[in-house]
């Protein structure tokens, strides 16, 4: 792994929105707090998913930047490694 090089940009000013959705895609919870999102995912039914989206905001409107990403598997794998 010593041959992997990355460039990390400065922290983005984008607003991250987390959503816990049920298997039909209906939002169970949404907010900007990652820790709360993890807690909600833990309490949600088995087929729930954790989505994250990035938003740019001016003084009047917010605009989605890119596509919403399903990070459920990443979170579950991180929990397994941490046990």
N, C-alpha and C positions, 0 to 999 in steps of 0.2 A: 504494500500500500504506500510505500514511500515515493512512488512515481506519480502520485496524484497531486496536481497543482490546481488551486482554485484562487479566484479573485473575489473577495467579498466586498460588495458595494456598501457604502454607508447605509445606515438604517433608513428605510423608506419612510416617507411621510404619509403613506397610504394608511387608511383605516382598515383593520382586519375585522371582518364579521364572521363569527362562528355560528353555525346552526346545527342543532340535533334534529334529525328528521326521522319519521317512522318509515316502515318499508314501502308505504305508498307515496312518500315524499312530502307528507304533511309536516310542517314545522312543529316540534314539541317545545323547543326553546331556541332563542337567538340572542346574541349579545357580543360585546367586544372583549369579554374576559375569558381567556383561554382556560384558566383553572376551573371556572364555573362550567364551561363547556365540557371538560373532562368529567366533572362530577355528574352532570346531566346525562352524559353518555353511559356512565356506570349504572345509573338508575333506570335507564331507558330499556325497552324490550330488546331482545336478542338481535333482531334484524335492523335496529336503528343505525343510522350513519351520522358521522360528524363531517360537516362540510365547512370549508373556509373560502371566503371571497375577499378580494381587495377592492377598496373603494377610494376614489379621489373625491375630495369635496372642496367646493369653493364656498363663498359666503351664502349662496342660495340653494344649491343643488348638490347631490352626491351622484357619482357616476361609477358604475361597475368597470373595473379595469381587468381585462382578460376574462377567463372562465372560472366558475366555481370549481373547487377541487375537493374530492372526497378523500379525507385523510384518516378514515376509520382504521384501515389496515395498518398504517404507520403507527397510530396510537396503540393499537392492540399488540403489535410486535414489540414496541418499546416497553409496554407493561410486562410482557413475557420475559424480556431480557433483564428487567429490573427486579425480577423475583428471585 
